[in-house]
Amino acid sequence: MRSWRTRCMASEKKRFSLVLLISAGVLVTALLLSLALGAVKITPGQMWQALIGNGEESVRTILLQVRLPRTVGAALAGGALAFAGCVIQTVMGNPLASPNVIGVNAGASFFVVLLSALLPAVSSQWLPAAAFFGALLTLLLIWLIARKTGASRVTLVLAGVAVSGIFSAGVDALITLFPDVLVGASAFRIGGFAGLTFRKLWPAWLYMLAAAGLVFSLGSEMDLLTLGEETARSLGVPVSVVRFALLAAAAALAGAAVSFAGLIGFVGLIVPHMARRFAGTGSRRQAVVSLLLGAGLVTLCDGLARVLFAPYELPVGIVLSFLGGPFFLWILMRQRRRV
């Protein structure tokens, strides 16, 4: 029996290593394609010369000031949203939950726009804080509704849709009342990375790093939560504290992404399902694979959005909605059949 268990563990570890390698390969390929493709094609040789400070000035400008911040931003947003979706689905025990489906992204965006309206001169470093507050408030509200009403999975999603509609209406009202509140407001509501700079990215990156560290430190407790609340409590897990900490981390991840990327949807829904299927058991494993695949998916979709209809550019949020909408319907129908 012990020998069989040891072989199973070794096989699962080998499988995870392979999945991790493939996920990292997908991300690296997506990053390189994003840097190379566009209205101006950049060869690997030109890319290398530009990165070491040589080559044509125009190529260096395009690569370092336009494409590199955009590519890094796409990878950060995709990884953060997928990571957040993985945490939310695990903590809530609901495969239909994700930052955009249950209104987390909408709550974050409302407070970003509200801060921009009330304090237009505020530094961009406070936008992730506002987005975090809005995302956390929405998550706690949805969780409270679920606990008080004993809501089913589908009902929880419907509550999220209602809350998302309220916050989205608030965003529309603020933009209507304060037309100059947010540069590129329409692009923000769709989601995209046009005009992104490293100055906008660095505050959000700090929130993401802290939140990811918190999730990984609570990986064992998150595994125990999947066994059920009573079982986890009997094993010594302070369930309420751990759940709040994990939801706060998910809110920080999603809010930070929304603060510079806008309302990008469905990444946190699609990718965690893929991670659970390929990475096997273990919250840390699923979170790592979600992060890599989410970063690769959004980066790849952003690159495709730039080249598919060139010289016109399609916001990446539209591309992800085309992918995520049918996937969400498939998940919803599968869950309904199980009820």
C-alpha positions as CSV (number, residue, x, y, z in Angstrom):
1,M,0.0,0.0,0.0
2,R,2.8,2.4,0.9
3,S,4.7,1.6,-2.3
4,W,1.5,2.3,-4.4
5,R,0.9,5.6,-2.6
6,T,4.5,6.6,-3.1
7,R,4.3,5.8,-6.9
8,C,1.1,7.8,-7.1
9,M,2.7,10.8,-5.4
10,A,5.7,10.6,-7.7
11,S,3.5,10.4,-10.7
12,E,1.4,13.4,-9.6
13,K,4.6,15.4,-8.9
14,K,6.0,14.5,-12.4
15,R,2.7,15.5,-14.0
16,F,2.6,18.8,-12.2
17,S,6.2,19.6,-13.3
18,L,5.3,18.9,-16.9
19,V,2.2,21.1,-16.6
20,L,4.3,23.9,-15.0
21,L,6.9,23.7,-17.7
22,I,4.2,23.8,-20.5
23,S,2.4,26.8,-18.8
24,A,5.7,28.7,-18.5
25,G,6.4,27.9,-22.1
26,V,3.0,29.3,-23.2
27,L,3.7,32.5,-21.2
28,V,7.2,33.0,-22.6
29,T,5.9,32.4,-26.2
30,A,3.0,34.9,-25.6
31,L,5.4,37.5,-24.3
32,L,7.7,37.2,-27.2
33,L,4.9,37.3,-29.8
34,S,3.4,40.4,-28.1
35,L,6.7,42.2,-28.3
36,A,7.4,41.2,-31.9
37,L,4.0,41.6,-33.5
38,G,2.1,44.8,-34.4
39,A,1.9,47.5,-37.0
40,V,5.7,47.4,-37.1
41,K,7.2,43.9,-37.0
42,I,10.3,43.5,-34.8
43,T,12.6,40.6,-35.4
44,P,14.3,38.7,-32.6
45,G,17.6,40.2,-33.6
46,Q,16.2,43.8,-33.5
47,M,14.5,43.0,-30.2
48,W,17.8,41.8,-28.6
49,Q,19.7,44.9,-29.9
50,A,17.0,47.2,-28.5
51,L,17.0,45.5,-25.1
52,I,20.8,46.0,-24.8
53,G,20.6,49.6,-25.9
54,N,21.7,49.2,-29.6
55,G,19.8,49.2,-32.9
56,E,17.6,51.8,-34.5
57,E,16.1,54.5,-32.3
58,S,12.6,54.0,-33.7
59,V,12.7,50.3,-32.9
60,R,13.9,51.0,-29.3
61,T,11.2,53.5,-28.8
62,I,8.4,51.2,-30.0
63,L,9.7,48.2,-28.1
64,L,10.7,49.9,-24.8
65,Q,8.1,52.6,-24.4
66,V,5.1,51.2,-26.1
67,R,5.1,47.4,-26.3
68,L,7.1,46.4,-23.3
69,P,4.9,48.2,-20.7
70,R,1.8,46.9,-22.5
71,T,3.1,43.4,-22.6
72,V,4.1,43.5,-18.9
73,G,0.7,45.0,-18.0
74,A,-1.2,42.3,-19.9
75,A,0.8,39.5,-18.2
76,L,0.3,41.1,-14.7
77,A,-3.4,41.7,-15.2
78,G,-4.1,38.2,-16.6
79,G,-2.1,36.5,-13.9
80,A,-3.7,38.5,-11.1
81,L,-7.3,38.0,-12.3
82,A,-6.8,34.3,-12.9
83,F,-5.1,34.0,-9.5
84,A,-8.0,35.9,-7.9
85,G,-10.5,33.7,-9.6
86,C,-8.8,30.5,-8.4
87,V,-8.9,31.8,-4.8
88,I,-12.5,33.0,-5.0
89,Q,-13.7,29.7,-6.5
90,T,-11.9,27.7,-3.8
91,V,-13.0,29.8,-0.8
92,M,-16.6,30.0,-2.0
93,G,-16.7,26.5,-3.2
94,N,-18.4,27.7,-6.4
95,P,-16.9,27.0,-9.9
96,L,-19.2,29.7,-11.3
97,A,-17.6,32.5,-9.2
98,S,-15.0,34.8,-10.7
99,P,-14.0,38.5,-10.3
100,N,-16.2,39.7,-13.2
101,V,-19.1,37.3,-12.8
102,I,-19.9,38.2,-9.1
103,G,-19.2,41.9,-9.5
104,V,-15.8,42.3,-8.0
105,N,-14.4,44.0,-11.1
106,A,-17.4,46.3,-11.3
107,G,-17.0,47.3,-7.6
108,A,-13.3,48.0,-8.1
109,S,-13.9,50.1,-11.2
110,F,-16.6,52.2,-9.4
111,F,-14.2,53.2,-6.6
112,V,-11.5,54.0,-9.2
113,V,-13.8,56.3,-11.1
114,L,-15.2,57.8,-7.8
115,L,-11.7,58.6,-6.6
116,S,-10.8,60.2,-9.9
117,A,-14.0,62.3,-9.8
118,L,-13.6,63.5,-6.2
119,L,-9.8,63.9,-6.3
120,P,-8.9,64.5,-9.9
121,A,-5.3,65.5,-9.1
122,V,-4.7,62.4,-7.0
123,S,-1.6,60.5,-7.8
124,S,-2.1,57.2,-9.7
125,Q,-0.5,55.4,-6.8
126,W,-3.8,55.6,-4.9
127,L,-5.9,54.0,-7.7
128,P,-5.0,50.4,-6.7
129,A,-6.0,51.2,-3.1
130,A,-9.4,52.5,-4.2
131,A,-9.8,49.5,-6.5
132,F,-8.9,47.1,-3.6
133,F,-11.4,48.7,-1.3
134,G,-14.2,48.4,-3.9
135,A,-13.3,44.8,-4.8
136,L,-13.2,43.8,-1.1
137,L,-16.5,45.5,-0.3
138,T,-18.2,43.7,-3.2
139,L,-16.7,40.3,-2.2
140,L,-17.8,40.7,1.4
141,L,-21.3,41.8,0.3
142,I,-21.7,38.8,-2.0
143,W,-20.4,36.5,0.7
144,L,-22.8,37.9,3.3
145,I,-25.7,37.4,0.9
146,A,-24.7,33.8,0.4
147,R,-24.3,33.2,4.1
148,K,-27.6,34.9,5.2
149,T,-29.8,33.4,2.4
150,G,-28.2,30.0,2.0
151,A,-28.0,30.8,-1.7
152,S,-27.3,28.1,-4.2
153,R,-24.4,28.5,-6.7
154,V,-26.7,29.9,-9.4
155,T,-28.4,32.3,-7.0
156,L,-25.0,33.5,-5.8
157,V,-24.1,34.3,-9.4
158,L,-27.4,36.1,-9.9
159,A,-26.7,38.2,-6.8
160,G,-23.3,39.0,-8.2
161,V,-24.8,40.1,-11.5
162,A,-27.2,42.4,-9.6
163,V,-24.5,44.0,-7.6
164,S,-22.3,44.3,-10.7
165,G,-25.2,46.1,-12.4
166,I,-25.5,48.6,-9.6
167,F,-21.8,49.4,-9.6
168,S,-21.7,49.6,-13.4
169,A,-24.6,52.1,-13.3
170,G,-22.7,54.1,-10.8
171,V,-19.7,54.2,-13.1
172,D,-21.9,55.3,-16.0
173,A,-23.4,58.0,-13.8
174,L,-20.1,59.4,-12.6
175,I,-18.7,59.5,-16.2
176,T,-21.9,61.2,-17.3
177,L,-21.7,63.8,-14.5
178,F,-17.9,64.2,-14.8
179,P,-17.0,63.7,-18.5
180,D,-13.3,64.3,-17.9
181,V,-13.1,62.1,-14.8
182,L,-11.2,59.3,-16.6
183,V,-9.1,59.5,-19.7
184,G,-10.2,56.8,-22.1
185,A,-13.4,55.9,-20.1
186,S,-14.9,53.8,-22.8
187,A,-11.7,51.8,-23.2
188,F,-11.6,51.4,-19.4
189,R,-15.1,49.9,-19.3
190,I,-14.2,47.4,-22.1
191,G,-10.7,46.6,-20.8
192,G,-7.4,47.1,-22.6
193,F,-3.8,48.1,-22.3
194,A,-3.4,50.9,-24.9
195,G,-1.2,53.8,-23.7
196,L,-0.1,51.9,-20.6
197,T,3.2,53.0,-18.9
198,F,5.4,51.6,-16.2
199,R,4.4,54.6,-14.0
200,K,0.8,53.3,-13.9
201,L,2.0,49.7,-13.3
202,W,4.3,49.9,-10.3
203,P,1.8,50.7,-7.6
204,A,-0.5,47.9,-8.7
205,W,2.5,45.5,-8.9
206,L,3.1,46.0,-5.1
207,Y,-0.5,45.1,-4.2
208,M,-0.3,42.0,-6.4
209,L,3.0,40.9,-4.9
210,A,1.7,41.2,-1.3
211,A,-1.6,39.5,-2.1
212,A,0.1,36.6,-3.9
213,G,2.5,36.1,-0.9
214,L,-0.4,36.0,1.5
215,V,-2.3,33.4,-0.6
216,F,0.8,31.1,-0.8
217,S,1.4,31.4,2.9
218,L,-2.2,30.2,3.5
219,G,-2.0,27.4,1.0
220,S,-2.4,24.6,3.5
221,E,-5.3,26.3,5.2
222,M,-7.0,26.8,1.8
223,D,-6.6,23.1,1.1
224,L,-8.4,22.3,4.4
225,L,-11.2,24.7,3.5
226,T,-12.0,22.6,0.5
227,L,-12.8,19.7,2.9
228,G,-15.7,21.7,4.4
229,E,-16.1,24.4,7.1
230,E,-16.7,22.0,10.0
231,T,-13.8,19.7,9.1
232,A,-11.4,22.6,8.7
233,R,-12.4,24.0,12.1
234,S,-12.0,20.6,13.7
235,L,-8.4,20.5,12.3
236,G,-7.6,23.8,14.0
237,V,-8.2,26.2,11.2
238,P,-9.6,29.7,12.2
239,V,-12.0,29.5,9.3
240,S,-13.4,33.1,9.5
241,V,-10.0,34.7,9.7
242,V,-8.5,32.6,6.9
243,R,-11.5,33.1,4.7
244,F,-11.4,36.9,5.2
245,A,-7.6,37.0,4.5
246,L,-8.0,35.0,1.3
247,L,-10.9,37.0,0.1
248,A,-8.9,40.2,0.9
249,A,-6.0,38.9,-1.1
250,A,-8.3,38.0,-4.1
251,A,-9.7,41.5,-3.9
252,A,-6.3,43.1,-3.9
253,L,-5.3,41.0,-7.0
254,A,-8.5,41.8,-8.9
255,G,-8.6,45.5,-7.8
256,A,-5.0,46.1,-8.8
257,A,-5.5,44.6,-12.2
258,V,-8.7,46.7,-12.8
259,S,-6.9,49.9,-11.7
260,F,-4.8,49.9,-14.9
261,A,-6.5,47.4,-17.2
262,G,-10.1,48.2,-16.8
263,L,-13.0,45.8,-16.8
264,I,-11.4,42.7,-18.3
265,G,-13.7,39.8,-17.9
266,F,-13.8,36.0,-17.8
267,V,-10.1,35.4,-17.2
268,G,-10.8,34.5,-13.6
269,L,-13.5,32.1,-14.7
270,I,-11.8,30.2,-17.6
271,V,-8.3,29.8,-16.3
272,P,-8.9,28.3,-12.8
273,H,-11.0,25.5,-14.5
274,M,-8.1,24.7,-16.8
275,A,-5.6,24.8,-13.8
276,R,-7.7,22.4,-11.8
277,R,-8.0,20.0,-14.7
278,F,-4.3,20.0,-15.5
279,A,-2.5,20.7,-12.2
280,G,-4.3,18.2,-10.1
281,T,-5.0,18.7,-6.4
282,G,-3.4,21.3,-4.2
283,S,-4.4,24.9,-3.9
284,R,-0.8,26.2,-4.3
285,R,-0.3,24.2,-7.5
286,Q,-3.6,25.4,-9.0
287,A,-2.8,29.0,-8.1
288,V,0.7,28.8,-9.7
289,V,-0.7,27.3,-12.9
290,S,-3.6,29.8,-12.9
291,L,-1.2,32.6,-12.6
292,L,1.0,31.4,-15.5
293,L,-1.9,30.5,-17.8
294,G,-3.8,33.7,-17.1
295,A,-0.8,35.8,-17.9
296,G,-0.2,33.9,-21.1
297,L,-3.9,34.0,-22.2
298,V,-4.3,37.7,-21.7
299,T,-1.0,38.5,-23.3
300,L,-1.8,36.3,-26.3
301,C,-5.3,37.8,-26.7
302,D,-3.9,41.3,-26.5
303,G,-1.4,40.5,-29.2
304,L,-4.1,39.0,-31.4
305,A,-6.4,42.0,-30.8
306,R,-3.6,44.2,-32.2
307,V,-2.9,42.3,-35.4
308,L,-6.2,40.6,-36.4
309,F,-7.9,43.7,-37.7
310,A,-4.8,45.9,-38.3
311,P,-4.5,48.8,-38.8
312,Y,-7.5,48.9,-36.4
313,E,-7.1,47.7,-32.9
314,L,-9.7,45.7,-31.0
315,P,-9.7,46.1,-27.2
316,V,-8.6,42.9,-25.5
317,G,-11.7,42.9,-23.3
318,I,-13.9,42.2,-26.4
319,V,-11.7,39.2,-27.4
320,L,-11.9,37.7,-23.9
321,S,-15.7,38.2,-23.8
322,F,-16.0,36.3,-27.1
323,L,-14.0,33.4,-25.5
324,G,-15.5,33.7,-22.0
325,G,-19.2,34.0,-22.8
326,P,-19.7,30.6,-24.4
327,F,-17.4,29.0,-21.7
328,F,-19.6,30.5,-18.9
329,L,-22.8,29.2,-20.6
330,W,-21.2,25.7,-20.8
331,I,-20.2,25.8,-17.1
332,L,-23.7,27.1,-16.1
333,M,-25.4,24.3,-18.1
334,R,-23.2,21.6,-16.6
335,Q,-23.9,22.9,-13.1
336,R,-27.7,22.9,-13.8
337,R,-27.5,19.3,-14.9
338,R,-25.9,18.3,-11.6
339,V,-28.6,20.0,-9.5
